[in-house]
C-alpha cells in the first residue's frame, strides 16, 4: 500500500528519521532541525510561508537525490524540493526536503545559443554569463529567483509578448523522477515527461539541470515610469487603451503601490501611494520611445528609468524587492482590461481608497505567449489576456483586513476574470492549487504520468494531481 493509496482513517505516521539516518550513513549531507545548515536551507522569500521539514538533504548530484527518493519510498515518507527559497507553498512537515542549492553549474554554448543550468542557479547568474555574447535567457521580473522553479511554472517575464513563455525555450531536463530513476527529458526523449515538466512544477520529478535556448537580445529600451497618486486614475485609464494597441515588441504592466516608509524603497516613494508603468521594448529604441510617449505625457514622472539598458539589467524594469518579507498574495486571470475594468480597479484601489493591499499589478499577456512553438506543454492558460497580482504585508495587526481587502479586490474584478491561475503566481498547494492552475485534461494527464513515474507517491508536489 503506497503513501497516497492508504485508506482513509489509516494510522499512517511517517518515520523520516530512519530514512535520514540511512542517508547520513551513506555519506549524503543531511541537516536536522536546530543546526545552522538546516536554518540556512529552509529560508523562504515569503516569511509567511515558513517550512519545517523533518530534515534537509543538501544534494550534491542526481545520485544523492535518487537515493533520497528510494529510501523515502521505503520508509513511507514524502520528499519536497527547494532551490532558492522562492515559491514555498506548504510547511513540508514530516517530509524530507531536498535542497538543490549546491547544483550551481552554468555552462554556456554561445556559438549554438544555449546554456546548461543547474537547479541551484538564479537567473542573474545566467544573464551575466550571456551578456558579453549579446545573448539572453527569458528571465522573470526578478532575476533573483531560481531558473528551474521559474521554468517548470511556465515563466512569464518582462519580454514575454515578444519571445513567449520561458518554458518554451527549454531544450531538455535532467530529472530524477519519484521512482528514483535519473532520466533525461526532451521533445524526442521521454516526451511525455518533457510535456509535464514545462508548466507542471514539481509534480513529476526533481530537476537537477536544464538546457535552454537563448535569444539574441543584447539591449532593451526598458524601465519604469513612476507617477504620484494624483495621476493614477489617468494613468490606469490611458494604459487600458494604450496597451491594447501595443505591438508584440512591447511588454507592459502597471502597479498601484502603497509603500511603507522603509529604507528599502526609493525616497520619493516611501510612505505614499504611487503608480508605476513597466515597459520593455525589444525593437528599435527610437520606436520604443514613441510608443511610451503617451504615458510620459500624462504627468511629470516622480521617477523615470526608461532607457536603453543592457538586457542583463532586466531587474530594473520591475525593481522587485529581494529581502524576505511577510506577504499575503493573490492572483487572477482576466479576459479583458478595457475601460470598464479600469474604472472598477480605480474604485477598488485608487488613490482615494483606504485599503491594506500594498501593491496591485495588472500585467498584459498575449503576443507570443499564445504560441507553444509546436511543442505543447502542461502550461494550461495561454489564452488569458491579462493577469492581476496583489500583495500585502501580512502583519498581525492588520491580518484580517489584508485578507478581506484582497478578496474585495479580486471579487470586484470577477466580471472580467477567467478560470485558472498561473503556476508561479498561485501560492496554495495540493488539490486547490492543481484545480486552479491546470485544466481537467491537463490534470488527468499529469496524474497518469505521476503514477507511472512515481508509483509510491513520494513527491510531495504531486499530491494535488493524485488526489
C-alpha positions in Angstrom: 0.0 0.0 0.0 1.6 3.3 -1.1 1.5 6.7 0.7 -1.3 8.0 -1.4 -3.4 4.8 -1.7 -3.7 4.3 2.1 -7.3 4.1 3.1 -9.0 7.0 4.8 -8.5 6.7 8.6 -5.4 4.6 8.4 -3.0 5.1 11.3 -0.2 6.5 8.9 2.6 8.2 10.8 5.7 8.9 8.6 9.0 7.9 10.0 11.5 10.1 8.3 14.2 9.6 10.9 15.0 6.2 9.6 15.5 7.4 6.1 17.5 10.4 7.2 19.8 8.2 9.3 20.3 5.8 6.3 21.2 8.8 4.1 23.7 10.1 6.6 25.2 6.7 7.0 25.6 6.5 3.2 27.6 9.8 3.2 24.8 12.1 2.0 24.9 15.5 3.6 21.9 15.7 6.0 20.9 18.7 8.1 18.5 18.3 11.1 16.4 20.9 12.9 18.4 23.1 15.2 21.5 23.1 13.0 22.9 26.0 11.1 22.7 24.1 7.8 19.0 23.4 8.4 18.3 27.0 9.1 20.1 28.2 6.0 18.5 25.7 3.6 14.9 26.2 4.9 14.8 30.0 4.4 12.0 31.3 2.2 11.5 34.6 0.5 8.0 34.9 1.9 8.2 34.9 5.7 4.5 33.8 5.9 5.4 30.6 4.1 7.8 29.1 6.7 8.8 25.5 6.1 9.7 22.8 8.7 10.7 19.6 7.1 11.9 16.6 9.1 15.4 17.1 7.7 17.2 18.6 4.7 19.3 16.7 2.2 21.9 19.0 0.7 22.1 17.2 -2.7 25.5 17.2 -4.4 24.3 15.5 -7.5 21.5 13.4 -9.0 22.7 10.3 -7.2 22.1 11.9 -3.8 18.5 12.7 -4.9 17.9 9.3 -6.3 19.0 7.6 -3.1 16.8 10.0 -1.1 13.7 9.2 -3.1 14.3 5.4 -2.9 14.9 5.5 0.9 12.0 7.8 1.4 9.7 5.5 -0.5 10.9 2.5 1.6 10.2 4.4 4.8 6.8 5.8 3.7 7.9 9.4 3.7 7.3 12.1 1.1 10.0 14.3 -0.4 9.9 18.0 -1.2 12.4 20.2 -3.1 13.6 23.8 -2.7 16.3 25.7 -4.5 16.4 29.4 -3.9 13.6 29.7 -1.3 11.0 31.3 -3.7 7.7 29.7 -4.2 7.2 27.9 -1.0 3.5 26.9 -0.5 3.3 24.5 2.4 5.1 23.6 5.6 6.6 20.3 4.5 6.0 18.8 7.9 7.1 15.1 8.2 8.7 15.4 4.7 12.3 15.3 3.7 13.5 18.4 1.9 15.9 18.1 -1.0 17.9 21.3 -1.4 19.4 21.9 -4.8 21.4 24.9 -3.9 24.8 23.1 -4.5 23.8 22.3 -8.1 25.3 25.5 -9.4 26.5 24.7 -12.9 26.3 27.3 -15.6 27.8 26.2 -18.9 27.3 28.5 -21.9 27.4 27.3 -25.5 27.5 30.7 -27.1 28.0 29.7 -30.7 25.0 27.4 -30.6 23.0 29.9 -28.4 22.1 27.7 -25.5 23.1 27.3 -21.9 23.0 24.4 -19.3 22.0 25.5 -15.8 22.0 23.6 -12.5 18.9 23.6 -10.3 20.5 25.8 -7.7 21.2 28.7 -10.0 19.4 32.1 -10.0 18.6 33.9 -13.2 21.0 36.8 -12.7 24.0 34.4 -13.0 22.7 33.3 -16.4 22.1 36.8 -17.6 25.6 37.8 -16.6 27.3 34.9 -18.4 25.3 35.5 -21.5 25.6 39.3 -21.7 29.1 39.5 -23.2 27.8 37.5 -26.2 24.7 39.5 -26.8 22.5 36.6 -25.7 19.6 36.5 -23.3 17.6 33.9 -21.3 14.0 34.6 -20.7 14.2 35.5 -17.1 11.3 36.8 -15.0 10.7 40.1 -13.4 13.1 39.2 -10.6 16.4 37.6 -11.7 16.9 36.7 -8.0 14.6 33.7 -8.4 15.8 30.2 -9.4 15.9 29.2 -13.1 14.4 25.7 -12.7 11.5 26.6 -10.5 10.6 29.5 -12.8 10.8 27.3 -15.9 8.7 24.5 -14.5 6.0 27.0 -13.8 6.0 28.3 -17.3 7.8 31.6 -16.9 6.1 34.9 -17.9 8.8 37.6 -18.0 9.2 41.3 -18.9 9.6 40.4 -22.6 7.1 37.6 -22.8 4.9 39.2 -25.5 8.0 39.3 -27.8 9.7 36.0 -27.0 6.9 33.9 -25.4 7.0 31.6 -22.3 10.4 30.9 -20.9 9.5 27.2 -20.6 9.1 27.0 -24.4 12.8 27.7 -24.7 13.7 24.5 -22.8 15.7 22.0 -24.8 16.0 19.3 -22.2 15.8 18.5 -18.5 17.9 16.2 -16.4 15.5 15.0 -13.8 15.1 12.3 -11.0 11.6 11.0 -11.1 9.8 9.8 -8.0 10.8 6.2 -8.5 14.4 7.4 -8.1 15.4 6.9 -11.7 17.7 9.5 -13.3 16.2 10.5 -16.6 16.6 13.0 -19.5 13.5 14.6 -20.9 13.3 16.4 -24.2 10.9 16.6 -27.2 12.3 13.4 -28.5 13.3 11.5 -25.3 10.7 10.9 -22.6 8.4 13.3 -24.4 5.5 12.9 -22.0 7.8 13.8 -19.1 9.1 16.8 -21.1 5.5 17.9 -21.6 4.7 17.7 -17.9 7.8 19.3 -16.6 7.1 22.5 -18.5 4.2 24.0 -16.5 3.6 21.1 -14.1 6.0 22.5 -11.5 7.4 19.7 -9.3 4.7 17.1 -9.9 6.8 14.7 -11.9 10.3 14.9 -10.6 13.2 16.8 -9.1 15.0 18.6 -11.9 18.8 18.7 -11.4 19.7 20.7 -14.6 18.0 22.3 -17.5 19.2 23.3 -21.0 17.6 26.3 -22.6 17.8 28.1 -25.9 18.8 31.8 -25.8 17.7 34.7 -27.8 19.8 37.4 -29.4 18.9 40.4 -27.3 21.8 42.4 -26.1 19.8 45.5 -25.1 16.3 46.7 -24.3 14.6 50.0 -24.3 13.0 49.5 -20.9 12.4 50.6 -17.4 9.5 52.2 -15.3 7.7 55.4 -15.1 6.6 56.2 -11.5 3.8 58.8 -11.0 2.3 60.4 -8.0 -1.0 59.2 -6.7 -2.9 62.1 -8.3 -2.0 60.8 -11.7 -3.1 57.3 -11.0 -6.6 57.4 -12.5 -5.4 59.0 -15.7 -2.5 56.5 -16.0 -4.8 53.5 -15.5 -7.4 54.7 -18.0 -4.7 55.5 -20.6 -2.8 52.3 -20.0 -6.0 50.3 -20.6 -6.4 51.7 -24.1 -2.7 52.1 -24.9 -1.8 48.5 -24.1 -4.4 47.2 -26.5 -2.6 48.9 -29.3 0.9 47.8 -28.3 2.8 45.6 -30.8 4.4 42.4 -29.7 7.7 44.1 -29.5 6.4 45.7 -26.2 5.5 44.0 -22.9 4.0 46.1 -20.2 2.3 46.2 -16.8 1.4 48.7 -14.2 1.3 48.6 -10.5 -0.5 50.7 -7.9 1.8 50.8 -4.8 1.2 51.8 -1.3 4.8 51.6 0.0 5.6 51.8 3.7 8.2 54.2 4.9 11.1 51.8 4.9 14.7 52.2 3.8 14.5 49.5 1.1 12.3 51.7 -1.0 13.3 54.8 -3.0 13.0 58.1 -1.1 10.4 59.7 -3.3 8.0 56.7 -3.0 8.3 55.9 0.7 5.1 56.2 2.8 2.9 57.2 -0.2 0.7 55.9 -2.9 2.1 55.8 -6.5 1.5 54.1 -9.8 4.3 52.7 -11.9 4.1 51.7 -15.6 6.6 49.0 -16.5 7.7 48.8 -20.1 10.2 46.6 -22.1 10.6 47.2 -25.8 12.7 44.6 -27.8 12.9 46.5 -31.0 14.4 49.9 -32.2 14.7 52.2 -29.2 13.6 55.2 -31.1 10.3 53.4 -31.9 10.0 52.3 -28.3 10.4 56.0 -27.2 7.5 56.9 -29.4 5.4 54.1 -28.0 5.9 55.1 -24.4 5.3 58.8 -25.1 1.5 58.8 -24.4 2.2 57.7 -20.9 5.1 60.1 -20.3 2.9 63.0 -21.5 0.2 62.3 -18.8 2.2 63.9 -15.9 5.7 64.6 -14.8 7.1 61.2 -13.5 8.4 61.1 -10.0 11.0 58.6 -11.3 11.7 57.8 -14.9 14.1 54.8 -15.5 13.0 54.0 -19.1 16.2 54.0 -21.2 18.4 51.8 -23.4 19.8 49.2 -21.0 21.8 46.0 -21.2 19.5 43.0 -21.1 21.4 41.8 -18.0 19.9 44.7 -16.1 16.4 43.4 -16.7 15.7 43.5 -12.9 15.4 47.3 -13.1 12.1 47.1 -15.1 10.1 45.8 -12.1 12.6 46.5 -9.2 11.2 43.6 -7.2 12.5 43.6 -3.6 14.9 40.8 -2.8 14.7 40.9 1.0 12.4 38.3 2.6 9.1 39.9 3.8 5.8 38.6 5.2 3.4 38.7 2.3 -0.1 37.8 1.5 -0.5 37.2 -2.2 -3.4 36.6 -4.6 -3.7 36.4 -8.4 -6.4 36.3 -11.1 -6.5 36.0 -14.8 -8.6 38.4 -16.9 -10.1 38.1 -20.4 -10.1 41.8 -20.8 -8.9 45.1 -19.2 -10.9 47.6 -21.1 -12.3 51.0 -19.9 -14.9 49.4 -17.6 -12.4 47.2 -15.9 -10.0 50.1 -15.5 -12.8 52.2 -13.8 -13.6 49.3 -11.5 -9.9 48.9 -10.5 -9.8 52.7 -9.7 -12.8 52.3 -7.5 -11.2 49.3 -5.7 -7.6 50.6 -5.2 -7.4 54.1 -6.5 -5.6 56.8 -4.5 -8.7 57.8 -2.6 -9.4 54.3 -1.4 -8.5 53.0 2.1 -7.0 49.6 1.7 -4.4 47.4 3.3 -3.3 46.0 -0.1 0.2 47.2 -0.7 0.5 46.5 -4.4 -1.8 45.6 -7.3 -0.2 44.7 -10.6 -2.0 44.3 -13.9 0.2 42.6 -16.5 -0.6 42.4 -20.2 -0.1 38.9 -21.6 -0.9 37.7 -25.2 1.5 38.1 -28.1 3.9 35.2 -28.3 2.7 33.8 -25.0 0.0 32.1 -27.0 2.5 30.2 -29.3 3.7 26.9 -28.0 6.2 26.6 -30.9 4.6 23.3 -31.9 5.7 21.5 -28.7 2.7 21.6 -26.3 3.3 21.7 -22.6 1.3 21.4 -19.3 1.1 25.2 -19.0 -2.7 25.4 -19.2 -3.7 29.1 -19.6 -2.0 30.7 -22.6 -5.1 32.4 -23.8 -5.6 34.8 -20.8 -5.1 38.4 -21.9 -4.1 39.9 -18.5 -3.1 38.8 -15.1 -3.8 40.6 -11.8 -1.5 40.1 -8.8 -1.9 41.6 -5.4 0.3 41.6 -2.3 0.1 43.0 1.2 2.3 43.0 4.2 0.9 40.3 6.4 1.4 41.6 9.9 -0.8 40.5 12.8 -2.3 43.9 13.5 -3.9 44.1 10.0 -4.1 40.4 9.0 -7.9 40.3 9.0 -8.1 43.5 6.9 -5.5 42.2 4.5 -7.5 39.0 3.7 -10.8 40.9 3.3 -9.3 43.7 1.2 -7.6 41.3 -1.1 -10.8 39.3 -1.5 -12.7 42.5 -2.2 -10.2 43.4 -5.0 -10.3 40.1 -6.8 -14.1 39.6 -6.3 -14.6 43.1 -7.7 -12.8 42.2 -10.9 -14.8 38.9 -11.3 -16.8 40.2 -14.3 -13.6 40.2 -16.4 -12.0 37.1 -14.8 -11.5 33.8 -16.4 -11.0 30.4 -14.7 -7.5 29.4 -13.9 -4.2 30.6 -12.5 -0.5 30.8 -13.2 1.6 28.1 -11.5 4.2 30.6 -10.4 1.7 33.1 -9.0 -0.7 30.8 -7.2 0.7 30.2 -3.7 -1.6 27.5 -2.5 -0.8 23.7 -2.5 -2.4 20.4 -3.1 -5.8 19.9 -4.9 -6.8 23.5 -4.5 -3.7 24.6 -6.3 -4.0 21.9 -9.0 -7.6 22.8 -9.7 -6.7 26.4 -10.4 -3.6 26.1 -12.5 -4.5 23.0 -14.6 -7.4 22.3 -16.9 -9.1 19.0 -16.1 -7.5 17.5 -19.2 -4.0 18.6 -18.1 -4.6 17.4 -14.5 -5.7 13.9 -15.7 -2.6 13.6 -17.9 -0.3 14.7 -15.1 -2.0 12.2 -12.7 -1.4 9.4 -15.2 2.3 10.4 -15.6 2.7 10.8 -11.9 1.5 7.3 -11.2 3.8 6.0 -13.9 7.0 7.8 -12.8 6.2 7.9 -9.1 4.3 4.8 -8.2 4.7 5.2 -4.5 3.6 8.8 -4.4 6.9 10.0 -2.9 6.9 13.5 -4.4 5.0 15.9 -2.1 4.3 18.3 -5.0 2.3 15.6 -6.8 -0.4 15.2 -4.2 -2.6 17.9 -5.9 -2.9 15.9 -9.1 -3.0 12.5 -7.5 -5.9 13.1 -5.1 
